């Protein structure tokens, strides 16, 4: 069964975690969009995706070995399927739209806010939904 992963931050091509975690682990990739709100976490230097009605730009990957790939991603994203409260991100299935308009179900990691004060002090809302552009424009 085909499984997809939608990424919107450091796992995208030419970003710091792509080579170590995704290179060689997918059959195909697409530019894609998901619903939500994206923030840059200044204290952590990576993004946080929250639910919402906005449009977030990212990349969609058809993964080769879902069990192995998601196990690695869960570690990177500090997702503990048996302890959501302790997780930094939560892996959930969502509908993602490819650039051509086709929709597919994919897993995505939503940020899990555990300290609202820390989040509010450090989160910068990215209005256009594109973290990669935001981070490159700040260099």
ZAVO-570234 format. One record per atom (N, C-alpha, C): x, y, z; residue number from 1; residue in three letters; atom name. Coordinates in nm, 2 decimals, decimal comma, padded with zeros to 4 digits. Layout:
+--------+--------+--------+-----+------+------+
!      u !      v !      w ! pos ! code ! site !
+--------+--------+--------+-----+------+------+
!      X !      Y !      Z ! NUM !  ALA !   CA !
...
+--------+--------+--------+-----+------+------+
***
This chain:
+--------+--------+--------+-----+------+------+
!      u !      v !      w ! pos ! code ! site !
+--------+--------+--------+-----+------+------+
!  00,08 ! -00,12 !  00,00 !   1 !  UNK !    N !
!  00,00 !  00,00 !  00,00 !   1 !  UNK !   CA !
!  00,09 !  00,13 !  00,00 !   1 !  UNK !    C !
!  00,06 !  00,22 ! -00,08 !   2 !  UNK !    N !
!  00,13 !  00,34 ! -00,09 !   2 !  UNK !   CA !
!  00,11 !  00,43 !  00,03 !   2 !  UNK !    C !
!  00,22 !  00,48 !  00,08 !   3 !  UNK !    N !
!  00,22 !  00,57 !  00,20 !   3 !  UNK !   CA !
!  00,29 !  00,69 !  00,17 !   3 !  UNK !    C !
!  00,24 !  00,81 !  00,21 !   4 !  UNK !    N !
!  00,30 !  00,94 !  00,18 !   4 !  UNK !   CA !
!  00,33 !  01,01 !  00,31 !   4 !  UNK !    C !
!  00,43 !  01,09 !  00,30 !   5 !  UNK !    N !
!  00,47 !  01,18 !  00,41 !   5 !  UNK !   CA !
!  00,48 !  01,32 !  00,35 !   5 !  UNK !    C !
!  00,41 !  01,41 !  00,42 !   6 !  UNK !    N !
!  00,42 !  01,56 !  00,39 !   6 !  UNK !   CA !
!  00,51 !  01,62 !  00,48 !   6 !  UNK !    C !
!  00,61 !  01,70 !  00,43 !   7 !  UNK !    N !
!  00,71 !  01,77 !  00,51 !   7 !  UNK !   CA !
!  00,70 !  01,92 !  00,47 !   7 !  UNK !    C !
!  00,74 !  02,00 !  00,57 !   8 !  UNK !    N !
!  00,72 !  02,15 !  00,55 !   8 !  UNK !   CA !
!  00,84 !  02,22 !  00,61 !   8 !  UNK !    C !
!  00,94 !  02,16 !  00,65 !   9 !  UNK !    N !
!  01,05 !  02,22 !  00,72 !   9 !  UNK !   CA !
!  01,19 !  02,17 !  00,69 !   9 !  UNK !    C !
!  01,26 !  02,13 !  00,79 !  10 !  UNK !    N !
!  01,40 !  02,08 !  00,77 !  10 !  UNK !   CA !
!  01,42 !  01,96 !  00,69 !  10 !  UNK !    C !
!  01,31 !  01,88 !  00,67 !  11 !  UNK !    N !
!  01,32 !  01,76 !  00,59 !  11 !  UNK !   CA !
!  01,30 !  01,79 !  00,44 !  11 !  UNK !    C !
!  01,27 !  01,91 !  00,40 !  12 !  UNK !    N !
!  01,25 !  01,94 !  00,25 !  12 !  UNK !   CA !
!  01,39 !  01,94 !  00,19 !  12 !  UNK !    C !
!  01,39 !  01,92 !  00,06 !  13 !  UNK !    N !
!  01,51 !  01,92 ! -00,02 !  13 !  UNK !   CA !
!  01,59 !  02,04 !  00,00 !  13 !  UNK !    C !
!  01,72 !  02,03 !  00,01 !  14 !  UNK !    N !
!  01,82 !  02,13 !  00,04 !  14 !  UNK !   CA !
!  01,81 !  02,19 !  00,18 !  14 !  UNK !    C !
!  01,74 !  02,12 !  00,26 !  15 !  UNK !    N !
!  01,73 !  02,17 !  00,40 !  15 !  UNK !   CA !
!  01,81 !  02,06 !  00,49 !  15 !  UNK !    C !
!  01,84 !  02,10 !  00,61 !  16 !  UNK !    N !
!  01,95 !  02,03 !  00,69 !  16 !  UNK !   CA !
!  01,92 !  01,88 !  00,72 !  16 !  UNK !    C !
!  01,79 !  01,84 !  00,73 !  17 !  UNK !    N !
!  01,77 !  01,70 !  00,76 !  17 !  UNK !   CA !
!  01,73 !  01,61 !  00,65 !  17 !  UNK !    C !
!  01,71 !  01,67 !  00,53 !  18 !  UNK !    N !
!  01,67 !  01,59 !  00,41 !  18 !  UNK !   CA !
!  01,76 !  01,47 !  00,38 !  18 !  UNK !    C !
!  01,89 !  01,50 !  00,37 !  19 !  UNK !    N !
!  01,99 !  01,40 !  00,33 !  19 !  UNK !   CA !
!  01,99 !  01,28 !  00,43 !  19 !  UNK !    C !
!  02,00 !  01,31 !  00,55 !  20 !  UNK !    N !
!  02,01 !  01,21 !  00,66 !  20 !  UNK !   CA !
!  01,89 !  01,13 !  00,67 !  20 !  UNK !    C !
!  01,77 !  01,19 !  00,66 !  21 !  UNK !    N !
!  01,65 !  01,12 !  00,69 !  21 !  UNK !   CA !
!  01,56 !  01,08 !  00,57 !  21 !  UNK !    C !
!  01,57 !  01,14 !  00,46 !  22 !  UNK !    N !
!  01,48 !  01,11 !  00,34 !  22 !  UNK !   CA !
!  01,55 !  01,06 !  00,22 !  22 !  UNK !    C !
!  01,67 !  01,11 !  00,20 !  23 !  UNK !    N !
!  01,74 !  01,07 !  00,07 !  23 !  UNK !   CA !
!  01,75 !  00,92 !  00,06 !  23 !  UNK !    C !
!  01,70 !  00,87 ! -00,05 !  24 !  UNK !    N !
!  01,70 !  00,72 ! -00,08 !  24 !  UNK !   CA !
!  01,59 !  00,65 ! -00,02 !  24 !  UNK !    C !
!  01,50 !  00,72 !  00,05 !  25 !  UNK !    N !
!  01,38 !  00,65 !  00,12 !  25 !  UNK !   CA !
!  01,25 !  00,68 !  00,05 !  25 !  UNK !    C !
!  01,25 !  00,74 ! -00,07 !  26 !  UNK !    N !
!  01,12 !  00,76 ! -00,14 !  26 !  UNK !   CA !
!  01,13 !  00,73 ! -00,28 !  26 !  UNK !    C !
!  01,01 !  00,70 ! -00,34 !  27 !  UNK !    N !
!  01,00 !  00,66 ! -00,48 !  27 !  UNK !   CA !
!  00,98 !  00,79 ! -00,57 !  27 !  UNK !    C !
!  00,90 !  00,88 ! -00,51 !  28 !  UNK !    N !
!  00,87 !  01,00 ! -00,59 !  28 !  UNK !   CA !
!  00,84 !  01,11 ! -00,49 !  28 !  UNK !    C !
!  00,85 !  01,24 ! -00,54 !  29 !  UNK !    N !
!  00,82 !  01,35 ! -00,45 !  29 !  UNK !   CA !
!  00,75 !  01,46 ! -00,54 !  29 !  UNK !    C !
!  00,67 !  01,54 ! -00,47 !  30 !  UNK !    N !
!  00,59 !  01,64 ! -00,53 !  30 !  UNK !   CA !
!  00,58 !  01,77 ! -00,45 !  30 !  UNK !    C !
!  00,57 !  01,88 ! -00,51 !  31 !  UNK !    N !
!  00,53 !  02,00 ! -00,44 !  31 !  UNK !   CA !
!  00,39 !  01,98 ! -00,40 !  31 !  UNK !    C !
!  00,36 !  02,02 ! -00,28 !  32 !  UNK !    N !
!  00,22 !  02,00 ! -00,23 !  32 !  UNK !   CA !
!  00,18 !  02,10 ! -00,12 !  32 !  UNK !    C !
!  00,05 !  02,10 ! -00,09 !  33 !  UNK !    N !
!  00,00 !  02,19 !  00,01 !  33 !  UNK !   CA !
! -00,09 !  02,12 !  00,11 !  33 !  UNK !    C !
! -00,09 !  02,17 !  00,23 !  34 !  UNK !    N !
! -00,17 !  02,12 !  00,34 !  34 !  UNK !   CA !
! -00,24 !  02,23 !  00,41 !  34 !  UNK !    C !
! -00,35 !  02,20 !  00,47 !  35 !  UNK !    N !
! -00,42 !  02,31 !  00,55 !  35 !  UNK !   CA !
! -00,36 !  02,32 !  00,69 !  35 !  UNK !    C !
! -00,34 !  02,44 !  00,73 !  36 !  UNK !    N !
! -00,28 !  02,46 !  00,86 !  36 !  UNK !   CA !
! -00,22 !  02,60 !  00,87 !  36 !  UNK !    C !
! -00,16 !  02,62 !  00,99 !  37 !  UNK !    N !
! -00,08 !  02,74 !  01,01 !  37 !  UNK !   CA !
!  00,06 !  02,70 !  01,04 !  37 !  UNK !    C !
!  00,16 !  02,77 !  00,98 !  38 !  UNK !    N !
!  00,30 !  02,74 !  01,01 !  38 !  UNK !   CA !
!  00,37 !  02,85 !  01,08 !  38 !  UNK !    C !
!  00,45 !  02,82 !  01,17 !  39 !  UNK !    N !
!  00,53 !  02,91 !  01,25 !  39 !  UNK !   CA !
!  00,68 !  02,88 !  01,25 !  39 !  UNK !    C !
!  00,76 !  02,97 !  01,26 !  40 !  UNK !    N !
!  00,90 !  02,95 !  01,28 !  40 !  UNK !   CA !
!  00,93 !  02,96 !  01,43 !  40 !  UNK !    C !
!  00,99 !  02,86 !  01,49 !  41 !  UNK !    N !
!  01,03 !  02,87 !  01,63 !  41 !  UNK !   CA !
!  01,17 !  02,92 !  01,65 !  41 !  UNK !    C !
!  01,18 !  03,05 !  01,69 !  42 !  UNK !    N !
!  01,31 !  03,12 !  01,69 !  42 !  UNK !   CA !
!  01,40 !  03,05 !  01,79 !  42 !  UNK !    C !
!  01,35 !  03,00 !  01,90 !  43 !  UNK !    N !
!  01,44 !  02,93 !  02,00 !  43 !  UNK !   CA !
!  01,49 !  02,80 !  01,95 !  43 !  UNK !    C !
!  01,43 !  02,74 !  01,85 !  44 !  UNK !    N !
!  01,47 !  02,60 !  01,81 !  44 !  UNK !   CA !
!  01,52 !  02,60 !  01,66 !  44 !  UNK !    C !
!  01,49 !  02,71 !  01,59 !  45 !  UNK !    N !
!  01,53 !  02,72 !  01,45 !  45 !  UNK !   CA !
!  01,47 !  02,62 !  01,36 !  45 !  UNK !    C !
!  01,35 !  02,58 !  01,39 !  46 !  UNK !    N !
!  01,27 !  02,49 !  01,30 !  46 !  UNK !   CA !
!  01,12 !  02,53 !  01,31 !  46 !  UNK !    C !
!  01,04 !  02,47 !  01,21 !  47 !  UNK !    N !
!  00,90 !  02,51 !  01,21 !  47 !  UNK !   CA !
!  00,81 !  02,43 !  01,29 !  47 !  UNK !    C !
!  00,69 !  02,49 !  01,31 !  48 !  UNK !    N !
!  00,58 !  02,42 !  01,39 !  48 !  UNK !   CA !
!  00,46 !  02,44 !  01,30 !  48 !  UNK !    C !
!  00,39 !  02,33 !  01,27 !  49 !  UNK !    N !
!  00,27 !  02,33 !  01,20 !  49 !  UNK !   CA !
!  00,15 !  02,30 !  01,30 !  49 !  UNK !    C !
!  00,05 !  02,39 !  01,29 !  50 !  UNK !    N !
! -00,07 !  02,37 !  01,37 !  50 !  UNK !   CA !
! -00,19 !  02,36 !  01,28 !  50 !  UNK !    C !
! -00,29 !  02,31 !  01,33 !  51 !  UNK !    N !
! -00,42 !  02,31 !  01,25 !  51 !  UNK !   CA !
! -00,47 !  02,45 !  01,22 !  51 !  UNK !    C !
! -00,54 !  02,46 !  01,12 !  52 !  UNK !    N !
! -00,60 !  02,59 !  01,08 !  52 !  UNK !   CA !
! -00,65 !  02,58 !  00,93 !  52 !  UNK !    C !
! -00,69 !  02,70 !  00,89 !  53 !  UNK !    N !
! -00,75 !  02,71 !  00,75 !  53 !  UNK !   CA !
! -00,65 !  02,76 !  00,65 !  53 !  UNK !    C !
! -00,53 !  02,80 !  00,70 !  54 !  UNK !    N !
! -00,43 !  02,85 !  00,60 !  54 !  UNK !   CA !
! -00,38 !  02,74 !  00,51 !  54 !  UNK !    C !
! -00,29 !  02,78 !  00,42 !  55 !  UNK !    N !
! -00,24 !  02,69 !  00,32 !  55 !  UNK !   CA !
! -00,09 !  02,69 !  00,34 !  55 !  UNK !    C !
! -00,03 !  02,57 !  00,37 !  56 !  UNK !    N !
!  00,11 !  02,55 !  00,40 !  56 !  UNK !   CA !
!  00,17 !  02,48 !  00,28 !  56 !  UNK !    C !
!  00,28 !  02,53 !  00,23 !  57 !  UNK !    N !
!  00,35 !  02,47 !  00,12 !  57 !  UNK !   CA !
!  00,46 !  02,38 !  00,17 !  57 !  UNK !    C !
!  00,47 !  02,26 !  00,11 !  58 !  UNK !    N !
!  00,57 !  02,17 !  00,15 !  58 !  UNK !   CA !
!  00,60 !  02,07 !  00,04 !  58 !  UNK !    C !
!  00,65 !  01,95 !  00,07 !  59 !  UNK !    N !
!  00,68 !  01,85 ! -00,02 !  59 !  UNK !   CA !
!  00,62 !  01,72 !  00,02 !  59 !  UNK !    C !
!  00,57 !  01,64 ! -00,07 !  60 !  UNK !    N !
!  00,50 !  01,52 ! -00,05 !  60 !  UNK !   CA !
!  00,59 !  01,40 ! -00,10 !  60 !  UNK !    C !
!  00,62 !  01,31 ! -00,01 !  61 !  UNK !    N !
!  00,71 !  01,19 ! -00,05 !  61 !  UNK !   CA !
!  00,63 !  01,06 ! -00,04 !  61 !  UNK !    C !
!  00,64 !  00,98 ! -00,15 !  62 !  UNK !    N !
!  00,59 !  00,85 ! -00,15 !  62 !  UNK !   CA !
!  00,70 !  00,76 ! -00,10 !  62 !  UNK !    C !
!  00,69 !  00,71 !  00,03 !  63 !  UNK !    N !
!  00,80 !  00,65 !  00,09 !  63 !  UNK !   CA !
!  00,81 !  00,50 !  00,05 !  63 !  UNK !    C !
!  00,93 !  00,45 !  00,05 !  64 !  UNK !    N !
!  00,96 !  00,31 !  00,01 !  64 !  UNK !   CA !
!  00,93 !  00,21 !  00,12 !  64 !  UNK !    C !
!  00,98 !  00,23 !  00,23 !  65 !  UNK !    N !
!  00,96 !  00,14 !  00,35 !  65 !  UNK !   CA !
!  00,90 !  00,22 !  00,46 !  65 !  UNK !    C !
!  00,77 !  00,23 !  00,46 !  66 !  UNK !    N !
!  00,70 !  00,31 !  00,56 !  66 !  UNK !   CA !
!  00,73 !  00,28 !  00,70 !  66 !  UNK !    C !
!  00,74 !  00,15 !  00,74 !  67 !  UNK !    N !
!  00,77 !  00,12 !  00,88 !  67 !  UNK !   CA !
!  00,90 !  00,18 !  00,92 !  67 !  UNK !    C !
!  01,00 !  00,16 !  00,84 !  68 !  UNK !    N !
!  01,14 !  00,20 !  00,88 !  68 !  UNK !   CA !
!  01,15 !  00,36 !  00,87 !  68 !  UNK !    C !
!  01,09 !  00,41 !  00,77 !  69 !  UNK !    N !
!  01,09 !  00,56 !  00,75 !  69 !  UNK !   CA !
!  01,02 !  00,63 !  00,86 !  69 !  UNK !    C !
!  00,90 !  00,59 !  00,89 !  70 !  UNK !    N !
!  00,82 !  00,65 !  01,00 !  70 !  UNK !   CA !
!  00,89 !  00,63 !  01,14 !  70 !  UNK !    C !
!  00,95 !  00,52 !  01,16 !  71 !  UNK !    N !
!  01,03 !  00,50 !  01,28 !  71 !  UNK !   CA !
!  01,14 !  00,60 !  01,30 !  71 !  UNK !    C !
!  01,21 !  00,63 !  01,19 !  72 !  UNK !    N !
!  01,32 !  00,73 !  01,19 !  72 !  UNK !   CA !
!  01,26 !  00,87 !  01,21 !  72 !  UNK !    C !
!  01,15 !  00,90 !  01,14 !  73 !  UNK !    N !
!  01,08 !  01,03 !  01,15 !  73 !  UNK !   CA !
!  01,03 !  01,05 !  01,29 !  73 !  UNK !    C !
!  00,97 !  00,95 !  01,35 !  74 !  UNK !    N !
!  00,92 !  00,96 !  01,49 !  74 !  UNK !   CA !
!  01,03 !  01,00 !  01,58 !  74 !  UNK !    C !
!  01,15 !  00,94 !  01,57 !  75 !  UNK !    N !
!  01,26 !  00,97 !  01,65 !  75 !  UNK !   CA !
!  01,30 !  01,12 !  01,63 !  75 !  UNK !    C !
!  01,32 !  01,16 !  01,51 !  76 !  UNK !    N !
!  01,36 !  01,30 !  01,48 !  76 !  UNK !   CA !
!  01,26 !  01,40 !  01,54 !  76 !  UNK !    C !
!  01,13 !  01,37 !  01,52 !  77 !  UNK !    N !
!  01,02 !  01,46 !  01,56 !  77 !  UNK !   CA !
!  00,98 !  01,44 !  01,71 !  77 !  UNK !    C !
!  01,05 !  01,36 !  01,78 !  78 !  UNK !    N !
!  01,01 !  01,33 !  01,92 !  78 !  UNK !   CA !
!  00,87 !  01,30 !  01,94 !  78 !  UNK !    C !
!  00,82 !  01,20 !  01,85 !  79 !  UNK !    N !
!  00,69 !  01,15 !  01,86 !  79 !  UNK !   CA !
!  00,69 !  01,02 !  01,93 !  79 !  UNK !    C !
!  00,61 !  01,01 !  02,03 !  80 !  UNK !    N !
!  00,60 !  00,88 !  02,11 !  80 !  UNK !   CA !
!  00,45 !  00,83 !  02,10 !  80 !  UNK !    C !
!  00,43 !  00,74 !  02,01 !  81 !  UNK !    N !
!  00,29 !  00,70 !  01,98 !  81 !  UNK !   CA !
!  00,21 !  00,65 !  02,11 !  81 !  UNK !    C !
!  00,29 !  00,60 !  02,21 !  82 !  UNK !    N !
!  00,23 !  00,55 !  02,33 !  82 !  UNK !   CA !
!  00,22 !  00,66 !  02,44 !  82 !  UNK !    C !
!  00,27 !  00,78 !  02,41 !  83 !  UNK !    N !
!  00,27 !  00,89 !  02,51 !  83 !  UNK !   CA !
!  00,26 !  01,02 !  02,44 !  83 !  UNK !    C !
!  00,14 !  01,06 !  02,38 !  84 !  UNK !    N !
!  00,13 !  01,18 !  02,31 !  84 !  UNK !   CA !
!  00,16 !  01,30 !  02,39 !  84 !  UNK !    C !
!  00,13 !  01,30 !  02,52 !  85 !  UNK !    N !
!  00,16 !  01,42 !  02,60 !  85 !  UNK !   CA !
!  00,31 !  01,45 !  02,60 !  85 !  UNK !    C !
!  00,40 !  01,36 !  02,60 !  86 !  UNK !    N !
!  00,54 !  01,38 !  02,60 !  86 !  UNK !   CA !
!  00,60 !  01,41 !  02,47 !  86 !  UNK !    C !
!  00,52 !  01,40 !  02,36 !  87 !  UNK !    N !
!  00,56 !  01,42 !  02,23 !  87 !  UNK !   CA !
!  00,58 !  01,57 !  02,19 !  87 !  UNK !    C !
!  00,68 !  01,60 !  02,12 !  88 !  UNK !    N !
!  00,70 !  01,73 !  02,06 !  88 !  UNK !   CA !
!  00,61 !  01,75 !  01,94 !  88 !  UNK !    C !
!  00,60 !  01,65 !  01,86 !  89 !  UNK !    N !
!  00,52 !  01,65 !  01,74 !  89 !  UNK !   CA !
!  00,43 !  01,53 !  01,75 !  89 !  UNK !    C !
!  00,31 !  01,54 !  01,68 !  90 !  UNK !    N !
!  00,22 !  01,43 !  01,67 !  90 !  UNK !   CA !
!  00,20 !  01,39 !  01,52 !  90 !  UNK !    C !
!  00,22 !  01,26 !  01,49 !  91 !  UNK !    N !
!  00,20 !  01,22 !  01,35 !  91 !  UNK !   CA !
!  00,06 !  01,18 !  01,33 !  91 !  UNK !    C !
!  00,00 !  01,25 !  01,23 !  92 !  UNK !    N !
! -00,15 !  01,23 !  01,20 !  92 !  UNK !   CA !
! -00,17 !  01,23 !  01,05 !  92 !  UNK !    C !
! -00,27 !  01,15 !  01,00 !  93 !  UNK !    N !
! -00,30 !  01,15 !  00,86 !  93 !  UNK !   CA !
! -00,39 !  01,27 !  00,83 !  93 !  UNK !    C !
! -00,35 !  01,33 !  00,71 !  94 !  UNK !    N !
! -00,43 !  01,45 !  00,66 !  94 !  UNK !   CA !
! -00,45 !  01,43 !  00,51 !  94 !  UNK !    C !
! -00,53 !  01,52 !  00,45 !  95 !  UNK !    N !
! -00,54 !  01,53 !  00,31 !  95 !  UNK !   CA !
! -00,45 !  01,63 !  00,26 !  95 !  UNK !    C !
! -00,37 !  01,60 !  00,16 !  96 !  UNK !    N !
! -00,27 !  01,69 !  00,10 !  96 !  UNK !   CA !
! -00,30 !  01,71 ! -00,04 !  96 !  UNK !    C !
! -00,28 !  01,83 ! -00,09 !  97 !  UNK !    N !
! -00,31 !  01,86 ! -00,23 !  97 !  UNK !   CA !
! -00,17 !  01,87 ! -00,31 !  97 !  UNK !    C !
! -00,16 !  01,79 ! -00,41 !  98 !  UNK !    N !
! -00,04 !  01,80 ! -00,50 !  98 !  UNK !   CA !
! -00,06 !  01,93 ! -00,58 !  98 !  UNK !    C !
!  00,05 !  01,98 ! -00,64 !  99 !  UNK !    N !
!  00,05 !  02,10 ! -00,72 !  99 !  UNK !   CA !
! -00,05 !  02,09 ! -00,84 !  99 !  UNK !    C !
! -00,07 !  01,96 ! -00,89 ! 100 !  UNK !    N !
! -00,16 !  01,94 ! -01,00 ! 100 !  UNK !   CA !
! -00,31 !  01,93 ! -00,96 ! 100 !  UNK !    C !
! -00,33 !  01,95 ! -00,83 ! 101 !  UNK !    N !
! -00,47 !  01,95 ! -00,78 ! 101 !  UNK !   CA !
! -00,52 !  01,81 ! -00,72 ! 101 !  UNK !    C !
! -00,44 !  01,71 ! -00,75 ! 102 !  UNK !    N !
! -00,48 !  01,58 ! -00,70 ! 102 !  UNK !   CA !
! -00,46 !  01,57 ! -00,55 ! 102 !  UNK !    C !
! -00,55 !  01,51 ! -00,48 ! 103 !  UNK !    N !
! -00,54 !  01,50 ! -00,33 ! 103 !  UNK !   CA !
! -00,51 !  01,35 ! -00,29 ! 103 !  UNK !    C !
! -00,43 !  01,34 ! -00,19 ! 104 !  UNK !    N !
! -00,39 !  01,21 ! -00,13 ! 104 !  UNK !   CA !
! -00,39 !  01,22 !  00,02 ! 104 !  UNK !    C !
! -00,40 !  01,11 !  00,08 ! 105 !  UNK !    N !
! -00,38 !  01,10 !  00,23 ! 105 !  UNK !   CA !
! -00,23 !  01,08 !  00,26 ! 105 !  UNK !    C !
! -00,18 !  01,16 !  00,35 ! 106 !  UNK !    N !
! -00,04 !  01,16 !  00,39 ! 106 !  UNK !   CA !
! -00,03 !  01,18 !  00,54 ! 106 !  UNK !    C !
!  00,08 !  01,13 !  00,59 ! 107 !  UNK !    N !
!  00,11 !  01,16 !  00,73 ! 107 !  UNK !   CA !
!  00,19 !  01,29 !  00,74 ! 107 !  UNK !    C !
!  00,16 !  01,36 !  00,85 ! 108 !  UNK !    N !
!  00,23 !  01,49 !  00,87 ! 108 !  UNK !   CA !
!  00,25 !  01,50 !  01,02 ! 108 !  UNK !    C !
!  00,35 !  01,58 !  01,06 ! 109 !  UNK !    N !
!  00,38 !  01,60 !  01,20 ! 109 !  UNK !   CA !
!  00,34 !  01,74 !  01,24 ! 109 !  UNK !    C !
!  00,23 !  01,74 !  01,33 ! 110 !  UNK !    N !
!  00,18 !  01,86 !  01,38 ! 110 !  UNK !   CA !
!  00,25 !  01,89 !  01,51 ! 110 !  UNK !    C !
!  00,28 !  02,02 !  01,54 ! 111 !  UNK !    N !
!  00,35 !  02,06 !  01,66 ! 111 !  UNK !   CA !
!  00,25 !  02,04 !  01,78 ! 111 !  UNK !    C !
!  00,31 !  01,99 !  01,89 ! 112 !  UNK !    N !
!  00,23 !  01,97 !  02,01 ! 112 !  UNK !   CA !
!  00,27 !  02,08 !  02,11 ! 112 !  UNK !    C !
!  00,19 !  02,18 !  02,13 ! 113 !  UNK !    N !
!  00,23 !  02,28 !  02,23 ! 113 !  UNK !   CA !
!  00,21 !  02,23 !  02,37 ! 113 !  UNK !    C !
!  00,32 !  02,23 !  02,44 ! 114 !  UNK !    N !
!  00,31 !  02,19 !  02,58 ! 114 !  UNK !   CA !
!  00,33 !  02,31 !  02,68 ! 114 !  UNK !    C !
!  00,39 !  02,42 !  02,62 ! 115 !  UNK !    N !
!  00,41 !  02,54 !  02,70 ! 115 !  UNK !   CA !
!  00,37 !  02,66 !  02,62 ! 115 !  UNK !    C !
!  00,25 !  02,70 !  02,64 ! 116 !  UNK !    N !
!  00,19 !  02,81 !  02,56 ! 116 !  UNK !   CA !
!  00,27 !  02,94 !  02,57 ! 116 !  UNK !    C !
!  00,32 !  02,97 !  02,69 ! 117 !  UNK !    N !
!  00,40 !  03,09 !  02,71 ! 117 !  UNK !   CA !
!  00,53 !  03,09 !  02,62 ! 117 !  UNK !    C !
!  00,60 !  02,98 !  02,63 ! 118 !  UNK !    N !
!  00,72 !  02,96 !  02,55 ! 118 !  UNK !   CA !
!  00,69 !  02,97 !  02,40 ! 118 !  UNK !    C !
!  00,58 !  02,91 !  02,36 ! 119 !  UNK !    N !
!  00,54 !  02,91 !  02,22 ! 119 !  UNK !   CA !
!  00,51 !  03,06 !  02,18 ! 119 !  UNK !    C !
!  00,43 !  03,13 !  02,25 ! 120 !  UNK !    N !
!  00,40 !  03,27 !  02,22 ! 120 !  UNK !   CA !
!  00,52 !  03,36 !  02,22 ! 120 !  UNK !    C !
!  00,62 !  03,33 !  02,30 ! 121 !  UNK !    N !
!  00,74 !  03,42 !  02,30 ! 121 !  UNK !   CA !
!  00,83 !  03,39 !  02,18 ! 121 !  UNK !    C !
!  00,82 !  03,27 !  02,12 ! 122 !  UNK !    N !
!  00,92 !  03,23 !  02,02 ! 122 !  UNK !   CA !
!  00,87 !  03,20 !  01,88 ! 122 !  UNK !    C !
!  00,74 !  03,19 !  01,87 ! 123 !  UNK !    N !
!  00,68 !  03,15 !  01,74 ! 123 !  UNK !   CA !
!  00,65 !  03,27 !  01,66 ! 123 !  UNK !    C !
!  00,70 !  03,27 !  01,53 ! 124 !  UNK !    N !
!  00,67 !  03,37 !  01,43 ! 124 !  UNK !   CA !
!  00,58 !  03,31 !  01,33 ! 124 !  UNK !    C !
!  00,46 !  03,37 !  01,31 ! 125 !  UNK !    N !
!  00,37 !  03,32 !  01,21 ! 125 !  UNK !   CA !
!  00,42 !  03,35 !  01,07 ! 125 !  UNK !    C !
!  00,41 !  03,25 !  00,99 ! 126 !  UNK !    N !
!  00,46 !  03,27 !  00,85 ! 126 !  UNK !   CA !
!  00,33 !  03,28 !  00,76 ! 126 !  UNK !    C !
!  00,30 !  03,40 !  00,73 ! 127 !  UNK !    N !
!  00,17 !  03,43 !  00,66 ! 127 !  UNK !   CA !
!  00,15 !  03,36 !  00,53 ! 127 !  UNK !    C !
!  00,26 !  03,35 !  00,45 ! 128 !  UNK !    N !
!  00,25 !  03,29 !  00,32 ! 128 !  UNK !   CA !
!  00,26 !  03,14 !  00,32 ! 128 !  UNK !    C !
!  00,28 !  03,08 !  00,44 ! 129 !  UNK !    N !
!  00,27 !  02,93 !  00,45 ! 129 !  UNK !   CA !
!  00,40 !  02,86 !  00,40 ! 129 !  UNK !    C !
!  00,51 !  02,94 !  00,37 ! 130 !  UNK !    N !
!  00,62 !  02,87 !  00,31 ! 130 !  UNK !   CA !
!  00,74 !  02,89 !  00,41 ! 130 !  UNK !    C !
!  00,77 !  02,80 !  00,49 ! 131 !  UNK !    N !
!  00,88 !  02,81 !  00,59 ! 131 !  UNK !   CA !
!  01,02 !  02,81 !  00,52 ! 131 !  UNK !    C !
!  01,04 !  02,73 !  00,41 ! 132 !  UNK !    N !
!  01,16 !  02,73 !  00,34 ! 132 !  UNK !   CA !
!  01,20 !  02,87 !  00,28 ! 132 !  UNK !    C !
!  01,10 !  02,93 !  00,22 ! 133 !  UNK !    N !
!  01,12 !  03,07 !  00,17 ! 133 !  UNK !   CA !
!  01,15 !  03,17 !  00,28 ! 133 !  UNK !    C !
!  01,08 !  03,15 !  00,39 ! 134 !  UNK !    N !
!  01,10 !  03,24 !  00,51 ! 134 !  UNK !   CA !
!  01,24 !  03,23 !  00,56 ! 134 !  UNK !    C !
!  01,29 !  03,11 !  00,58 ! 135 !  UNK !    N !
!  01,42 !  03,09 !  00,64 ! 135 !  UNK !   CA !
!  01,53 !  03,13 !  00,54 ! 135 !  UNK !    C !
!  01,51 !  03,11 !  00,41 ! 136 !  UNK !    N !
!  01,61 !  03,15 !  00,31 ! 136 !  UNK !   CA !
!  01,61 !  03,30 !  00,30 ! 136 !  UNK !    C !
!  01,50 !  03,37 !  00,31 ! 137 !  UNK !    N !
!  01,50 !  03,51 !  00,30 ! 137 !  UNK !   CA !
!  01,56 !  03,58 !  00,42 ! 137 !  UNK !    C !
!  01,57 !  03,51 !  00,53 ! 138 !  UNK !    N !
!  01,63 !  03,57 !  00,65 ! 138 !  UNK !   CA !
!  01,78 !  03,57 !  00,65 ! 138 !  UNK !    C !
!  01,84 !  03,49 !  00,56 ! 139 !  UNK !    N !
!  01,99 !  03,48 !  00,56 ! 139 !  UNK !   CA !
!  02,05 !  03,61 !  00,51 ! 139 !  UNK !    C !
+--------+--------+--------+-----+------+------+
***
